[in-house]
């Protein structure tokens, strides 16, 4: 899930971006609840710094084999 406004990472979020963050978490909540209901579990994550291959804040919702 990617916000429409460019935010480089979670570190780039400012007080004025809180409405965007609320929208992101509403969508994450809806989608993770749906995936959890269907598959029994999921992981929600975002990357920062060198782990971030796409230099735009985004979130992953994954299911399947447990990620270590």
PyMOL commands that set and color helices and strands:
alter all, ss='L'
color gray80, all
select helices_A, chain A and resi 10-12+15-39+49-51
alter helices_A, ss='H'
color red, helices_A
select strands_A, chain A and resi 43-45+60-62
alter strands_A, ss='S'
color yellow, strands_A
deselect
rebuild
show_as cartoon
